Amino acid sequence: MAAQLPNRDVTRLEDPDGMGDRDLDRGHDWESHRAERYPVFSDDFWQVMQVEHPETTDRVRSSATVEGLEFKQRQLYELIIGHYRNVLRKEPVEQLIINLDGKGGTGKSHVIKLISAHSDEMAANAGVSQCPIVRAAPTGVAAVGINGRTLHSLFRFPVPLPS
């Protein structure tokens, strides 16, 4: 690669500053950097972290606005936010279960984050501490994109290990 750059002398292969051959390098205790010296985490490490830092696992922030939504996104937004508004008013409502799917790049994550952020804000204003929306996706990549969980993690489906 270096040979492809202009005005480069590629005949010298060793480090020109002698790094690794200096007394300073040879005298350093490199054993202190071994992986075995790092802490071993307990089996409940992640559960403890989720309890100590609950904000990072559920709440979603969005800088998007309702006015910026496409027509179908706006319909979905109004349906869910209107339903949750009725829940907070203690009006009788049926359970709302939604499966949102579509091609990549159509704004699914965008609208999910906006709805989640606004419903979280509504919940906080009403004194409700738990997030009203459970976000889940079939793959890890999709779940990360909506600050959610995978379906198998949410429903605790056993995942077979490769044999």
VMD Tcl script that builds the backbone (N, CA, C; Angstrom):
set m [mol new atoms 489]
animate dup $m
set s [atomselect $m all]
$s set {name element resname resid chain x y z} {
  {N N MET 1 A 0.826 -1.179 0.000}
  {CA C MET 1 A 0.000 0.000 0.000}
  {C C MET 1 A 0.879 1.255 0.000}
  {N N ALA 2 A 1.901 1.259 0.831}
  {CA C ALA 2 A 2.768 2.435 0.896}
  {C C ALA 2 A 3.465 2.678 -0.431}
  {N N ALA 3 A 3.701 1.629 -1.188}
  {CA C ALA 3 A 4.380 1.788 -2.475}
  {C C ALA 3 A 3.517 2.544 -3.466}
  {N N GLN 4 A 2.247 2.593 -3.251}
  {CA C GLN 4 A 1.349 3.277 -4.167}
  {C C GLN 4 A 1.300 4.778 -3.912}
  {N N LEU 5 A 1.787 5.220 -2.784}
  {CA C LEU 5 A 1.768 6.637 -2.463}
  {C C LEU 5 A 2.968 7.333 -3.087}
  {N N PRO 6 A 2.819 8.571 -3.520}
  {CA C PRO 6 A 3.941 9.278 -4.154}
  {C C PRO 6 A 5.037 9.633 -3.152}
  {N N ASN 7 A 6.255 9.661 -3.627}
  {CA C ASN 7 A 7.424 10.079 -2.844}
  {C C ASN 7 A 7.590 9.291 -1.553}
  {N N ARG 8 A 7.333 7.988 -1.592}
  {CA C ARG 8 A 7.482 7.161 -0.405}
  {C C ARG 8 A 8.603 6.163 -0.618}
  {N N ASP 9 A 9.481 6.073 0.366}
  {CA C ASP 9 A 10.553 5.086 0.337}
  {C C ASP 9 A 10.059 3.871 1.099}
  {N N VAL 10 A 9.825 2.781 0.393}
  {CA C VAL 10 A 9.282 1.591 1.028}
  {C C VAL 10 A 10.348 0.533 1.267}
  {N N THR 11 A 11.612 0.909 1.112}
  {CA C THR 11 A 12.671 -0.082 1.299}
  {C C THR 11 A 12.925 -0.354 2.771}
  {N N ARG 12 A 12.644 0.592 3.645}
  {CA C ARG 12 A 12.867 0.401 5.074}
  {C C ARG 12 A 11.607 -0.186 5.701}
  {N N LEU 13 A 11.659 -1.415 6.160}
  {CA C LEU 13 A 10.492 -2.114 6.671}
  {C C LEU 13 A 10.335 -1.977 8.171}
  {N N GLU 14 A 11.426 -1.830 8.902}
  {CA C GLU 14 A 11.315 -1.732 10.350}
  {C C GLU 14 A 10.886 -0.326 10.756}
  {N N ASP 15 A 10.503 -0.202 12.000}
  {CA C ASP 15 A 10.048 1.070 12.540}
  {C C ASP 15 A 11.218 2.049 12.565}
  {N N PRO 16 A 11.081 3.212 11.938}
  {CA C PRO 16 A 12.199 4.159 11.888}
  {C C PRO 16 A 12.586 4.715 13.256}
  {N N ASP 17 A 11.678 4.688 14.218}
  {CA C ASP 17 A 11.986 5.203 15.545}
  {C C ASP 17 A 12.477 4.116 16.487}
  {N N GLY 18 A 12.550 2.888 16.004}
  {CA C GLY 18 A 13.052 1.798 16.831}
  {C C GLY 18 A 12.104 1.394 17.939}
  {N N MET 19 A 10.819 1.654 17.777}
  {CA C MET 19 A 9.863 1.278 18.823}
  {C C MET 19 A 9.881 -0.234 19.003}
  {N N GLY 20 A 9.920 -0.669 20.219}
  {CA C GLY 20 A 10.009 -2.081 20.538}
  {C C GLY 20 A 11.432 -2.516 20.812}
  {N N ASP 21 A 12.402 -1.779 20.295}
  {CA C ASP 21 A 13.809 -2.109 20.506}
  {C C ASP 21 A 14.469 -1.172 21.508}
  {N N ARG 22 A 13.753 -0.165 21.953}
  {CA C ARG 22 A 14.334 0.804 22.876}
  {C C ARG 22 A 14.384 0.234 24.282}
  {N N ASP 23 A 15.286 0.744 25.108}
  {CA C ASP 23 A 15.377 0.312 26.503}
  {C C ASP 23 A 14.059 0.560 27.232}
  {N N LEU 24 A 13.408 1.679 26.918}
  {CA C LEU 24 A 12.127 2.014 27.531}
  {C C LEU 24 A 11.095 0.917 27.252}
  {N N ASP 25 A 11.047 0.426 26.014}
  {CA C ASP 25 A 10.093 -0.623 25.646}
  {C C ASP 25 A 10.462 -1.954 26.280}
  {N N ARG 26 A 11.736 -2.269 26.266}
  {CA C ARG 26 A 12.178 -3.557 26.810}
  {C C ARG 26 A 12.034 -3.602 28.332}
  {N N GLY 27 A 12.116 -2.465 28.986}
  {CA C GLY 27 A 12.031 -2.429 30.442}
  {C C GLY 27 A 10.603 -2.349 30.976}
  {N N HIS 28 A 9.631 -2.158 30.097}
  {CA C HIS 28 A 8.236 -2.020 30.538}
  {C C HIS 28 A 7.656 -3.381 30.930}
  {N N ASP 29 A 6.813 -3.390 31.966}
  {CA C ASP 29 A 6.151 -4.619 32.409}
  {C C ASP 29 A 4.903 -4.843 31.550}
  {N N TRP 30 A 5.057 -5.545 30.449}
  {CA C TRP 30 A 3.950 -5.793 29.534}
  {C C TRP 30 A 2.970 -6.820 30.092}
  {N N GLU 31 A 3.349 -7.582 31.095}
  {CA C GLU 31 A 2.468 -8.576 31.709}
  {C C GLU 31 A 1.253 -7.918 32.364}
  {N N SER 32 A 1.398 -6.674 32.787}
  {CA C SER 32 A 0.287 -6.003 33.469}
  {C C SER 32 A -0.887 -5.744 32.526}
  {N N HIS 33 A -0.701 -5.939 31.224}
  {CA C HIS 33 A -1.754 -5.677 30.241}
  {C C HIS 33 A -2.474 -6.943 29.797}
  {N N ARG 34 A -2.189 -8.055 30.431}
  {CA C ARG 34 A -2.805 -9.318 30.020}
  {C C ARG 34 A -4.290 -9.334 30.362}
  {N N ALA 35 A -5.067 -9.998 29.544}
  {CA C ALA 35 A -6.525 -10.041 29.705}
  {C C ALA 35 A -6.952 -10.702 31.007}
  {N N GLU 36 A -6.196 -11.646 31.513}
  {CA C GLU 36 A -6.593 -12.335 32.738}
  {C C GLU 36 A -6.662 -11.394 33.932}
  {N N ARG 37 A -6.079 -10.237 33.818}
  {CA C ARG 37 A -6.044 -9.315 34.950}
  {C C ARG 37 A -7.290 -8.431 35.035}
  {N N TYR 38 A -8.146 -8.489 34.022}
  {CA C TYR 38 A -9.361 -7.683 34.053}
  {C C TYR 38 A -10.404 -8.378 34.914}
  {N N PRO 39 A -11.354 -7.632 35.461}
  {CA C PRO 39 A -12.322 -8.238 36.385}
  {C C PRO 39 A -13.215 -9.259 35.684}
  {N N VAL 40 A -13.634 -10.235 36.443}
  {CA C VAL 40 A -14.594 -11.217 35.962}
  {C C VAL 40 A -15.966 -10.755 36.438}
  {N N PHE 41 A -16.886 -10.596 35.501}
  {CA C PHE 41 A -18.216 -10.108 35.854}
  {C C PHE 41 A -19.075 -11.246 36.379}
  {N N SER 42 A -19.925 -10.927 37.336}
  {CA C SER 42 A -20.819 -11.936 37.904}
  {C C SER 42 A -21.935 -12.251 36.909}
  {N N ASP 43 A -22.639 -13.346 37.142}
  {CA C ASP 43 A -23.706 -13.777 36.245}
  {C C ASP 43 A -24.856 -12.780 36.173}
  {N N ASP 44 A -25.069 -12.011 37.231}
  {CA C ASP 44 A -26.177 -11.057 37.238}
  {C C ASP 44 A -25.736 -9.635 36.875}
  {N N PHE 45 A -24.593 -9.499 36.211}
  {CA C PHE 45 A -24.048 -8.187 35.870}
  {C C PHE 45 A -25.061 -7.334 35.106}
  {N N TRP 46 A -25.683 -7.890 34.046}
  {CA C TRP 46 A -26.595 -7.097 33.225}
  {C C TRP 46 A -27.857 -6.728 33.987}
  {N N GLN 47 A -28.356 -7.632 34.822}
  {CA C GLN 47 A -29.544 -7.310 35.605}
  {C C GLN 47 A -29.249 -6.161 36.567}
  {N N VAL 48 A -28.086 -6.192 37.188}
  {CA C VAL 48 A -27.688 -5.125 38.111}
  {C C VAL 48 A -27.555 -3.803 37.355}
  {N N MET 49 A -26.947 -3.833 36.168}
  {CA C MET 49 A -26.780 -2.609 35.380}
  {C C MET 49 A -28.134 -2.028 34.975}
  {N N GLN 50 A -29.092 -2.881 34.608}
  {CA C GLN 50 A -30.410 -2.389 34.223}
  {C C GLN 50 A -31.137 -1.758 35.402}
  {N N VAL 51 A -30.961 -2.304 36.587}
  {CA C VAL 51 A -31.591 -1.725 37.775}
  {C C VAL 51 A -30.928 -0.397 38.129}
  {N N GLU 52 A -29.604 -0.351 38.037}
  {CA C GLU 52 A -28.875 0.867 38.390}
  {C C GLU 52 A -29.042 1.968 37.349}
  {N N HIS 53 A -29.293 1.605 36.091}
  {CA C HIS 53 A -29.417 2.584 34.998}
  {C C HIS 53 A -30.683 2.311 34.189}
  {N N PRO 54 A -31.859 2.440 34.789}
  {CA C PRO 54 A -33.090 2.082 34.079}
  {C C PRO 54 A -33.420 2.998 32.914}
  {N N GLU 55 A -32.995 4.224 32.960}
  {CA C GLU 55 A -33.322 5.196 31.913}
  {C C GLU 55 A -32.807 4.751 30.550}
  {N N THR 56 A -31.682 4.081 30.524}
  {CA C THR 56 A -31.081 3.713 29.245}
  {C C THR 56 A -31.766 2.527 28.594}
  {N N THR 57 A -32.623 1.802 29.302}
  {CA C THR 57 A -33.217 0.606 28.725}
  {C C THR 57 A -34.604 0.844 28.140}
  {N N ASP 58 A -35.339 1.862 28.579}
  {CA C ASP 58 A -36.715 2.012 28.141}
  {C C ASP 58 A -37.016 3.323 27.425}
  {N N ARG 59 A -36.560 4.406 27.944}
  {CA C ARG 59 A -36.941 5.715 27.419}
  {C C ARG 59 A -36.320 5.977 26.046}
  {N N VAL 60 A -37.101 6.641 25.216}
  {CA C VAL 60 A -36.657 6.981 23.866}
  {C C VAL 60 A -36.768 8.481 23.705}
  {N N ARG 61 A -35.812 9.063 23.057}
  {CA C ARG 61 A -35.841 10.487 22.747}
  {C C ARG 61 A -35.958 10.637 21.228}
  {N N SER 62 A -36.676 11.659 20.799}
  {CA C SER 62 A -36.807 11.913 19.368}
  {C C SER 62 A -36.885 13.411 19.145}
  {N N SER 63 A -36.124 13.878 18.178}
  {CA C SER 63 A -36.166 15.302 17.838}
  {C C SER 63 A -37.146 15.555 16.693}
  {N N ALA 64 A -37.803 14.500 16.209}
  {CA C ALA 64 A -38.757 14.629 15.111}
  {C C ALA 64 A -40.026 15.326 15.593}
  {N N THR 65 A -40.782 15.841 14.645}
  {CA C THR 65 A -42.051 16.489 14.969}
  {C C THR 65 A -43.189 15.754 14.275}
  {N N VAL 66 A -44.371 15.883 14.826}
  {CA C VAL 66 A -45.549 15.251 14.243}
  {C C VAL 66 A -45.814 15.820 12.854}
  {N N GLU 67 A -45.562 17.099 12.699}
  {CA C GLU 67 A -45.808 17.747 11.415}
  {C C GLU 67 A -44.947 17.164 10.297}
  {N N GLY 68 A -43.818 16.568 10.646}
  {CA C GLY 68 A -42.917 16.010 9.643}
  {C C GLY 68 A -43.260 14.593 9.215}
  {N N LEU 69 A -44.331 14.024 9.756}
  {CA C LEU 69 A -44.702 12.652 9.419}
  {C C LEU 69 A -45.436 12.582 8.082}
  {N N GLU 70 A -45.247 11.472 7.388}
  {CA C GLU 70 A -46.017 11.186 6.179}
  {C C GLU 70 A -47.453 10.859 6.595}
  {N N PHE 71 A -48.373 10.790 5.617}
  {CA C PHE 71 A -49.791 10.590 5.913}
  {C C PHE 71 A -50.043 9.319 6.715}
  {N N LYS 72 A -49.524 8.175 6.263}
  {CA C LYS 72 A -49.767 6.908 6.966}
  {C C LYS 72 A -49.066 6.883 8.322}
  {N N GLN 73 A -47.901 7.503 8.417}
  {CA C GLN 73 A -47.212 7.599 9.703}
  {C C GLN 73 A -48.054 8.424 10.671}
  {N N ARG 74 A -48.628 9.497 10.169}
  {CA C ARG 74 A -49.464 10.377 10.992}
  {C C ARG 74 A -50.709 9.633 11.477}
  {N N GLN 75 A -51.305 8.803 10.611}
  {CA C GLN 75 A -52.464 8.007 11.021}
  {C C GLN 75 A -52.096 7.076 12.173}
  {N N LEU 76 A -50.955 6.411 12.043}
  {CA C LEU 76 A -50.492 5.508 13.095}
  {C C LEU 76 A -50.241 6.277 14.388}
  {N N TYR 77 A -49.589 7.426 14.266}
  {CA C TYR 77 A -49.313 8.272 15.427}
  {C C TYR 77 A -50.616 8.648 16.138}
  {N N GLU 78 A -51.590 9.142 15.384}
  {CA C GLU 78 A -52.862 9.576 15.975}
  {C C GLU 78 A -53.596 8.409 16.632}
  {N N LEU 79 A -53.553 7.229 16.001}
  {CA C LEU 79 A -54.205 6.050 16.564}
  {C C LEU 79 A -53.612 5.692 17.924}
  {N N ILE 80 A -52.293 5.609 17.990}
  {CA C ILE 80 A -51.636 5.165 19.226}
  {C C ILE 80 A -51.705 6.229 20.314}
  {N N ILE 81 A -51.397 7.460 19.970}
  {CA C ILE 81 A -51.426 8.532 20.971}
  {C C ILE 81 A -52.858 8.756 21.466}
  {N N GLY 82 A -53.839 8.694 20.566}
  {CA C GLY 82 A -55.241 8.832 20.976}
  {C C GLY 82 A -55.666 7.704 21.903}
  {N N HIS 83 A -55.230 6.502 21.597}
  {CA C HIS 83 A -55.539 5.342 22.441}
  {C C HIS 83 A -54.926 5.525 23.825}
  {N N TYR 84 A -53.672 5.944 23.871}
  {CA C TYR 84 A -53.015 6.114 25.169}
  {C C TYR 84 A -53.629 7.272 25.957}
  {N N ARG 85 A -54.056 8.299 25.261}
  {CA C ARG 85 A -54.735 9.417 25.930}
  {C C ARG 85 A -56.004 8.902 26.629}
  {N N ASN 86 A -56.744 8.014 25.954}
  {CA C ASN 86 A -57.947 7.419 26.558}
  {C C ASN 86 A -57.593 6.538 27.748}
  {N N VAL 87 A -56.489 5.820 27.656}
  {CA C VAL 87 A -56.034 4.992 28.778}
  {C C VAL 87 A -55.751 5.874 29.992}
  {N N LEU 88 A -55.054 6.979 29.774}
  {CA C LEU 88 A -54.726 7.883 30.883}
  {C C LEU 88 A -55.974 8.523 31.483}
  {N N ARG 89 A -57.016 8.707 30.676}
  {CA C ARG 89 A -58.282 9.268 31.172}
  {C C ARG 89 A -59.134 8.203 31.862}
  {N N LYS 90 A -58.616 6.979 31.891}
  {CA C LYS 90 A -59.303 5.836 32.499}
  {C C LYS 90 A -60.597 5.487 31.772}
  {N N GLU 91 A -60.633 5.772 30.480}
  {CA C GLU 91 A -61.778 5.381 29.656}
  {C C GLU 91 A -61.612 3.916 29.259}
  {N N PRO 92 A -62.715 3.187 29.089}
  {CA C PRO 92 A -62.589 1.776 28.693}
  {C C PRO 92 A -62.052 1.666 27.264}
  {N N VAL 93 A -60.983 0.923 27.120}
  {CA C VAL 93 A -60.372 0.719 25.799}
  {C C VAL 93 A -60.003 -0.751 25.644}
  {N N GLU 94 A -59.972 -1.191 24.406}
  {CA C GLU 94 A -59.495 -2.539 24.130}
  {C C GLU 94 A -57.981 -2.495 23.982}
  {N N GLN 95 A -57.358 -3.638 24.226}
  {CA C GLN 95 A -55.908 -3.718 24.086}
  {C C GLN 95 A -55.524 -3.404 22.645}
  {N N LEU 96 A -54.496 -2.612 22.486}
  {CA C LEU 96 A -54.025 -2.223 21.161}
  {C C LEU 96 A -52.728 -2.966 20.867}
  {N N ILE 97 A -52.770 -3.837 19.884}
  {CA C ILE 97 A -51.583 -4.584 19.468}
  {C C ILE 97 A -51.327 -4.234 18.010}
  {N N ILE 98 A -50.128 -3.770 17.723}
  {CA C ILE 98 A -49.809 -3.323 16.370}
  {C C ILE 98 A -48.551 -4.007 15.871}
  {N N ASN 99 A -48.616 -4.460 14.642}
  {CA C ASN 99 A -47.431 -4.958 13.950}
  {C C ASN 99 A -47.143 -3.968 12.834}
  {N N LEU 100 A -46.033 -3.312 12.901}
  {CA C LEU 100 A -45.644 -2.339 11.886}
  {C C LEU 100 A -44.555 -2.961 11.036}
  {N N ASP 101 A -44.828 -3.130 9.756}
  {CA C ASP 101 A -43.798 -3.679 8.877}
  {C C ASP 101 A -43.753 -2.881 7.582}
  {N N GLY 102 A -42.727 -3.108 6.822}
  {CA C GLY 102 A -42.543 -2.404 5.560}
  {C C GLY 102 A -41.109 -2.522 5.103}
  {N N LYS 103 A -40.856 -2.019 3.921}
  {CA C LYS 103 A -39.510 -2.069 3.354}
  {C C LYS 103 A -38.563 -1.176 4.148}
  {N N GLY 104 A -37.284 -1.462 4.011}
  {CA C GLY 104 A -36.272 -0.635 4.663}
  {C C GLY 104 A -36.316 0.795 4.149}
  {N N GLY 105 A -36.109 1.738 5.050}
  {CA C GLY 105 A -36.043 3.138 4.656}
  {C C GLY 105 A -37.385 3.825 4.523}
  {N N THR 106 A -38.461 3.186 4.971}
  {CA C THR 106 A -39.782 3.799 4.841}
  {C C THR 106 A -40.200 4.598 6.071}
  {N N GLY 107 A -39.352 4.643 7.088}
  {CA C GLY 107 A -39.629 5.482 8.250}
  {C C GLY 107 A -40.253 4.770 9.431}
  {N N LYS 108 A -40.158 3.451 9.463}
  {CA C LYS 108 A -40.735 2.699 10.588}
  {C C LYS 108 A -40.080 3.095 11.906}
  {N N SER 109 A -38.761 3.044 11.959}
  {CA C SER 109 A -38.042 3.394 13.193}
  {C C SER 109 A -38.311 4.841 13.582}
  {N N HIS 110 A -38.370 5.702 12.606}
  {CA C HIS 110 A -38.611 7.126 12.826}
  {C C HIS 110 A -39.936 7.338 13.562}
  {N N VAL 111 A -41.003 6.735 13.059}
  {CA C VAL 111 A -42.319 6.938 13.672}
  {C C VAL 111 A -42.420 6.210 15.014}
  {N N ILE 112 A -41.777 5.059 15.139}
  {CA C ILE 112 A -41.791 4.336 16.418}
  {C C ILE 112 A -41.116 5.169 17.503}
  {N N LYS 113 A -39.981 5.764 17.177}
  {CA C LYS 113 A -39.275 6.589 18.167}
  {C C LYS 113 A -40.098 7.812 18.555}
  {N N LEU 114 A -40.747 8.431 17.579}
  {CA C LEU 114 A -41.556 9.615 17.872}
  {C C LEU 114 A -42.753 9.252 18.751}
  {N N ILE 115 A -43.452 8.183 18.404}
  {CA C ILE 115 A -44.601 7.744 19.204}
  {C C ILE 115 A -44.148 7.368 20.614}
  {N N SER 116 A -43.044 6.653 20.706}
  {CA C SER 116 A -42.531 6.247 22.019}
  {C C SER 116 A -42.163 7.455 22.869}
  {N N ALA 117 A -41.474 8.417 22.269}
  {CA C ALA 117 A -41.063 9.611 23.013}
  {C C ALA 117 A -42.276 10.391 23.506}
  {N N HIS 118 A -43.274 10.563 22.642}
  {CA C HIS 118 A -44.450 11.338 23.044}
  {C C HIS 118 A -45.290 10.599 24.083}
  {N N SER 119 A -45.418 9.278 23.946}
  {CA C SER 119 A -46.182 8.532 24.954}
  {C C SER 119 A -45.431 8.491 26.285}
  {N N ASP 120 A -44.103 8.419 26.237}
  {CA C ASP 120 A -43.312 8.486 27.473}
  {C C ASP 120 A -43.521 9.828 28.168}
  {N N GLU 121 A -43.558 10.894 27.376}
  {CA C GLU 121 A -43.779 12.232 27.929}
  {C C GLU 121 A -45.178 12.336 28.547}
  {N N MET 122 A -46.167 11.774 27.857}
  {CA C MET 122 A -47.534 11.770 28.392}
  {C C MET 122 A -47.593 10.992 29.708}
  {N N ALA 123 A -46.909 9.862 29.757}
  {CA C ALA 123 A -46.890 9.037 30.969}
  {C C ALA 123 A -46.251 9.794 32.124}
  {N N ALA 124 A -45.117 10.433 31.857}
  {CA C ALA 124 A -44.423 11.183 32.906}
  {C C ALA 124 A -45.300 12.317 33.428}
  {N N ASN 125 A -45.987 13.020 32.524}
  {CA C ASN 125 A -46.871 14.115 32.936}
  {C C ASN 125 A -48.054 13.620 33.760}
  {N N ALA 126 A -48.452 12.365 33.539}
  {CA C ALA 126 A -49.576 11.789 34.282}
  {C C ALA 126 A -49.117 11.076 35.549}
  {N N GLY 127 A -47.811 11.091 35.818}
  {CA C GLY 127 A -47.288 10.440 37.013}
  {C C GLY 127 A -47.109 8.943 36.869}
  {N N VAL 128 A -47.080 8.455 35.647}
  {CA C VAL 128 A -46.881 7.027 35.385}
  {C C VAL 128 A -45.396 6.799 35.150}
  {N N SER 129 A -44.798 5.920 35.930}
  {CA C SER 129 A -43.349 5.722 35.815}
  {C C SER 129 A -42.959 4.710 34.748}
  {N N GLN 130 A -43.850 3.786 34.433}
  {CA C GLN 130 A -43.509 2.741 33.473}
  {C C GLN 130 A -43.792 3.210 32.050}
  {N N CYS 131 A -42.911 2.856 31.135}
  {CA C CYS 131 A -43.104 3.205 29.731}
  {C C CYS 131 A -44.323 2.472 29.185}
  {N N PRO 132 A -45.203 3.152 28.484}
  {CA C PRO 132 A -46.431 2.518 28.014}
  {C C PRO 132 A -46.271 1.654 26.769}
  {N N ILE 133 A -45.166 1.763 26.073}
  {CA C ILE 133 A -44.967 1.031 24.824}
  {C C ILE 133 A -43.840 0.026 24.981}
  {N N VAL 134 A -44.092 -1.177 24.500}
  {CA C VAL 134 A -43.056 -2.208 24.459}
  {C C VAL 134 A -42.598 -2.302 23.010}
  {N N ARG 135 A -41.344 -1.998 22.774}
  {CA C ARG 135 A -40.790 -2.028 21.423}
  {C C ARG 135 A -40.015 -3.320 21.227}
  {N N ALA 136 A -40.360 -4.053 20.177}
  {CA C ALA 136 A -39.672 -5.307 19.887}
  {C C ALA 136 A -39.551 -5.480 18.384}
  {N N ALA 137 A -38.533 -6.206 17.985}
  {CA C ALA 137 A -38.275 -6.456 16.568}
  {C C ALA 137 A -37.717 -7.865 16.407}
  {N N PRO 138 A -37.836 -8.430 15.207}
  {CA C PRO 138 A -37.382 -9.811 15.016}
  {C C PRO 138 A -35.871 -9.995 15.020}
  {N N THR 139 A -35.120 -8.956 14.706}
  {CA C THR 139 A -33.660 -9.091 14.665}
  {C C THR 139 A -33.007 -8.107 15.621}
  {N N GLY 140 A -31.782 -8.398 15.977}
  {CA C GLY 140 A -31.033 -7.516 16.862}
  {C C GLY 140 A -30.797 -6.150 16.255}
  {N N VAL 141 A -30.490 -6.107 14.963}
  {CA C VAL 141 A -30.236 -4.829 14.289}
  {C C VAL 141 A -31.491 -3.965 14.325}
  {N N ALA 142 A -32.635 -4.563 14.013}
  {CA C ALA 142 A -33.889 -3.808 14.033}
  {C C ALA 142 A -34.240 -3.365 15.453}
  {N N ALA 143 A -33.981 -4.215 16.436}
  {CA C ALA 143 A -34.284 -3.872 17.828}
  {C C ALA 143 A -33.435 -2.698 18.306}
  {N N VAL 144 A -32.163 -2.692 17.951}
  {CA C VAL 144 A -31.283 -1.584 18.332}
  {C C VAL 144 A -31.767 -0.290 17.692}
  {N N GLY 145 A -32.262 -0.377 16.458}
  {CA C GLY 145 A -32.729 0.805 15.738}
  {C C GLY 145 A -33.912 1.496 16.379}
  {N N ILE 146 A -34.661 0.786 17.206}
  {CA C ILE 146 A -35.825 1.388 17.876}
  {C C ILE 146 A -35.655 1.415 19.390}
  {N N ASN 147 A -34.441 1.160 19.856}
  {CA C ASN 147 A -34.157 1.082 21.291}
  {C C ASN 147 A -35.097 0.071 21.946}
  {N N GLY 148 A -35.216 -1.085 21.290}
  {CA C GLY 148 A -36.118 -2.118 21.773}
  {C C GLY 148 A -35.391 -3.407 22.082}
  {N N ARG 149 A -36.138 -4.489 22.063}
  {CA C ARG 149 A -35.600 -5.816 22.342}
  {C C ARG 149 A -35.969 -6.738 21.192}
  {N N THR 150 A -35.257 -7.835 21.099}
  {CA C THR 150 A -35.650 -8.831 20.116}
  {C C THR 150 A -36.886 -9.558 20.637}
  {N N LEU 151 A -37.660 -10.100 19.714}
  {CA C LEU 151 A -38.874 -10.819 20.113}
  {C C LEU 151 A -38.545 -12.005 21.006}
  {N N HIS 152 A -37.485 -12.754 20.650}
  {CA C HIS 152 A -37.152 -13.926 21.463}
  {C C HIS 152 A -36.673 -13.527 22.855}
  {N N SER 153 A -36.080 -12.359 22.987}
  {CA C SER 153 A -35.670 -11.885 24.308}
  {C C SER 153 A -36.884 -11.411 25.111}
  {N N LEU 154 A -37.759 -10.670 24.462}
  {CA C LEU 154 A -38.944 -10.141 25.137}
  {C C LEU 154 A -39.841 -11.258 25.657}
  {N N PHE 155 A -40.084 -12.254 24.818}
  {CA C PHE 155 A -40.983 -13.344 25.199}
  {C C PHE 155 A -40.250 -14.535 25.803}
  {N N ARG 156 A -38.946 -14.387 25.966}
  {CA C ARG 156 A -38.099 -15.418 26.575}
  {C C ARG 156 A -38.188 -16.758 25.855}
  {N N PHE 157 A -38.205 -16.672 24.529}
  {CA C PHE 157 A -38.166 -17.898 23.736}
  {C C PHE 157 A -36.776 -18.487 23.841}
  {N N PRO 158 A -36.661 -19.788 24.031}
  {CA C PRO 158 A -35.323 -20.382 24.077}
  {C C PRO 158 A -34.678 -20.335 22.690}
  {N N VAL 159 A -33.432 -19.986 22.667}
  {CA C VAL 159 A -32.690 -19.942 21.411}
  {C C VAL 159 A -31.774 -21.152 21.385}
  {N N PRO 160 A -31.978 -22.055 20.415}
  {CA C PRO 160 A -31.132 -23.254 20.382}
  {C C PRO 160 A -29.687 -22.890 20.056}
  {N N LEU 161 A -28.783 -23.509 20.767}
  {CA C LEU 161 A -27.361 -23.295 20.518}
  {C C LEU 161 A -26.908 -24.205 19.390}
  {N N PRO 162 A -25.985 -23.726 18.564}
  {CA C PRO 162 A -25.486 -24.593 17.492}
  {C C PRO 162 A -24.771 -25.801 18.083}
  {N N SER 163 A -24.980 -26.951 17.461}
  {CA C SER 163 A -24.358 -28.164 18.015}
  {C C SER 163 A -23.002 -28.426 17.424}
}
mol reanalyze $m
mol bondsrecalc $m
mol representation Tube
mol addrep $m
